[in-house]
């Protein structure tokens, strides 16, 4: 790919990411609560995934061959909602309903509440296992889709994460991509003070 094309792609993604951040800030101000740091910090990742990598179609959100995205650390959902709206899965005006009573945009994503949401999240540490299951299903059914999973670094303290991490290579799940948000912070303090992750990059 020519360097100019790559540069243009990077600029485009950066602009989308900035728009997503603006929407996240507006959503959180409207809601009066939420988790800003993780959501804002992952804007570039979400922009890259949804506008460069993922094979998803907002006009056909249940396509059996679509790529799957699993958000494990669901509390950063404002960036997820903002991205889905930007991609066209639902109208942007709905973003103002974040965390409101009877809204489809709750503090953790719920499967089926909005098109484009592939899993419900809540207790941390479960998303990678869900993603591994989807990737395994694709292999068994000879499906072409890929699975992408985002987790927080604080979730690495959950045993379930390590079971899934060992299961994936043992079963040759090369259709799975795992992204860890290594921000060194969790609700009870710095990750290296609570339970060191040492050389995790």
C-alpha positions as CSV (number, residue, x, y, z in Angstrom):
1,X,0.0,0.0,0.0
2,X,1.4,3.5,-0.9
3,X,2.6,5.6,2.0
4,X,0.2,8.4,1.0
5,X,-2.7,6.0,1.3
6,X,-1.6,4.8,4.7
7,X,-1.2,8.4,5.9
8,X,-4.7,9.3,4.6
9,X,-6.1,6.3,6.4
10,X,-4.4,7.3,9.7
11,X,-5.7,10.9,9.4
12,X,-9.2,9.6,8.6
13,X,-9.2,7.3,11.6
14,X,-7.8,10.1,13.9
15,X,-10.6,12.4,12.8
16,X,-13.3,9.7,13.5
17,X,-11.7,9.0,16.9
18,X,-11.9,12.7,17.9
19,X,-15.5,12.8,16.9
20,X,-16.1,9.8,19.0
21,X,-14.4,11.4,22.0
22,X,-16.6,14.5,21.6
23,X,-19.7,12.3,21.6
24,X,-18.5,10.4,24.7
25,X,-18.0,13.7,26.6
26,X,-21.5,14.9,25.6
27,X,-23.1,11.6,26.6
28,X,-21.4,11.6,30.0
29,X,-22.3,15.2,30.7
30,X,-25.9,14.5,29.7
31,X,-26.0,11.3,31.9
32,X,-24.2,12.9,34.8
33,X,-22.3,9.7,35.5
34,X,-20.2,7.1,33.8
35,X,-16.6,6.1,33.2
36,X,-14.8,8.7,31.1
37,X,-11.1,7.6,31.2
38,X,-11.4,4.2,29.7
39,X,-13.9,5.3,27.1
40,X,-11.8,8.2,25.9
41,X,-8.6,6.2,26.0
42,X,-10.0,3.6,23.7
43,X,-11.3,5.9,21.0
44,X,-8.5,5.2,18.5
45,X,-8.9,1.4,18.9
46,X,-12.7,1.6,18.3
47,X,-12.3,3.9,15.3
48,X,-9.7,1.6,13.8
49,X,-11.8,-1.6,14.4
50,X,-15.1,-0.3,13.1
51,X,-13.9,1.9,10.3
52,X,-10.9,-0.1,9.0
53,X,-10.9,-3.7,10.2
54,X,-14.3,-5.3,11.2
55,X,-16.5,-6.9,8.6
56,X,-19.8,-5.5,9.8
57,X,-22.8,-4.0,8.1
58,X,-25.3,-1.8,10.0
59,X,-27.8,-2.6,7.3
60,X,-27.5,-6.3,8.0
61,X,-26.4,-6.5,11.6
62,X,-27.2,-10.2,12.0
63,X,-25.3,-11.4,8.9
64,X,-24.1,-14.9,10.0
65,X,-20.7,-14.2,8.4
66,X,-20.1,-10.9,10.2
67,X,-17.2,-10.4,12.4
68,X,-18.0,-10.4,16.1
69,X,-16.8,-7.8,18.6
70,X,-16.9,-8.6,22.3
71,X,-16.6,-5.9,24.9
72,X,-15.6,-7.4,28.2
73,X,-15.0,-4.2,30.3
74,X,-18.5,-3.0,29.6
75,X,-18.2,0.1,31.8
76,X,-16.4,1.8,28.9
77,X,-19.5,1.4,26.8
78,X,-20.0,5.1,26.0
79,X,-17.2,4.7,23.4
80,X,-18.9,1.5,22.1
81,X,-22.3,3.2,21.8
82,X,-20.7,6.3,20.1
83,X,-19.0,4.1,17.6
84,X,-22.0,2.0,16.8
85,X,-24.0,5.2,16.2
86,X,-21.2,6.7,14.1
87,X,-21.2,3.6,12.0
88,X,-24.9,3.8,11.5
89,X,-26.3,1.0,13.7
90,X,-28.7,3.4,15.3
91,X,-29.5,7.1,15.2
92,X,-27.0,9.4,17.0
93,X,-29.8,11.2,18.8
94,X,-30.2,8.1,20.9
95,X,-26.8,8.7,22.5
96,X,-28.5,11.2,24.8
97,X,-30.3,8.3,26.5
98,X,-27.1,6.9,28.1
99,X,-27.9,5.5,31.6
100,X,-31.4,6.8,31.6
101,X,-34.3,4.7,33.0
102,X,-35.7,2.3,30.4
103,X,-33.0,3.3,27.9
104,X,-31.3,0.8,25.6
105,X,-28.0,2.5,26.4
106,X,-27.3,1.3,30.0
107,X,-24.1,1.4,31.9
108,X,-23.1,-2.0,30.5
109,X,-24.1,-3.2,27.1
110,X,-26.9,-5.7,26.9
111,X,-27.2,-8.3,24.1
112,X,-30.2,-7.6,22.0
113,X,-30.8,-4.1,23.3
114,X,-29.2,-2.5,20.2
115,X,-28.1,-3.8,16.9
116,X,-24.3,-4.5,16.8
117,X,-24.1,-5.7,20.4
118,X,-22.9,-9.3,20.5
119,X,-22.7,-9.9,24.3
120,X,-23.9,-8.7,27.6
121,X,-21.2,-7.6,30.0
122,X,-21.3,-6.9,33.7
123,X,-18.9,-8.9,36.0
124,X,-15.4,-8.3,34.7
125,X,-13.3,-11.2,33.3
126,X,-16.0,-13.0,31.2
127,X,-15.6,-11.4,27.8
128,X,-12.6,-13.3,26.6
129,X,-14.3,-16.6,27.4
130,X,-17.3,-15.5,25.4
131,X,-15.0,-14.5,22.5
132,X,-13.2,-17.8,22.6
133,X,-16.5,-19.6,22.4
134,X,-17.5,-17.6,19.3
135,X,-14.2,-18.2,17.7
136,X,-14.4,-21.9,18.4
137,X,-17.9,-22.0,16.9
138,X,-16.6,-20.4,13.8
139,X,-14.0,-23.1,13.5
140,X,-16.4,-25.9,14.1
141,X,-18.9,-24.5,11.5
142,X,-16.2,-23.5,9.0
143,X,-17.4,-19.9,9.1
144,X,-15.1,-17.1,7.8
145,X,-15.8,-14.5,10.5
146,X,-13.2,-13.3,13.0
147,X,-13.7,-12.4,16.7
148,X,-12.3,-9.3,18.4
149,X,-12.3,-8.9,22.1
150,X,-11.4,-5.9,24.3
151,X,-10.6,-6.3,28.0
152,X,-9.2,-4.1,30.7
153,X,-6.0,-4.8,32.4
154,X,-7.7,-5.0,35.8
155,X,-9.6,-8.0,34.5
156,X,-6.3,-10.0,34.2
157,X,-6.7,-10.8,37.9
158,X,-9.7,-13.1,37.0
159,X,-8.8,-16.8,36.6
160,X,-11.3,-17.2,33.9
161,X,-9.2,-14.9,31.7
162,X,-6.2,-17.2,31.9
163,X,-8.3,-20.3,31.2
164,X,-9.5,-18.7,28.0
165,X,-6.0,-17.4,27.1
166,X,-4.7,-21.0,27.4
167,X,-7.7,-22.5,25.5
168,X,-7.3,-20.3,22.5
169,X,-3.8,-21.3,21.3
170,X,-4.4,-24.9,22.3
171,X,-7.3,-25.0,19.9
172,X,-5.6,-23.0,17.2
173,X,-8.0,-20.1,17.3
174,X,-6.2,-17.9,14.9
175,X,-9.5,-16.2,14.1
176,X,-9.4,-14.5,17.5
177,X,-7.8,-11.1,18.3
178,X,-7.5,-10.0,22.0
179,X,-6.9,-6.4,22.8
180,X,-5.9,-5.4,26.4
181,X,-6.4,-1.8,27.5
182,X,-3.2,-1.5,29.4
183,X,-3.9,1.7,31.3
184,X,-2.5,0.6,34.7
185,X,-5.6,1.7,36.6
186,X,-8.5,-0.2,38.2
187,X,-11.2,0.8,40.7
188,X,-9.2,-0.1,43.7
189,X,-6.0,1.6,42.6
190,X,-3.1,1.0,40.3
191,X,-2.9,-2.5,38.8
192,X,0.8,-2.9,39.8
193,X,-0.1,-2.1,43.5
194,X,-3.2,-4.4,43.6
195,X,-1.7,-7.4,41.7
196,X,1.3,-6.8,39.4
197,X,1.0,-7.7,35.8
198,X,4.8,-7.2,35.4
199,X,5.9,-7.6,31.8
200,X,2.4,-7.4,30.2
201,X,2.8,-5.2,27.1
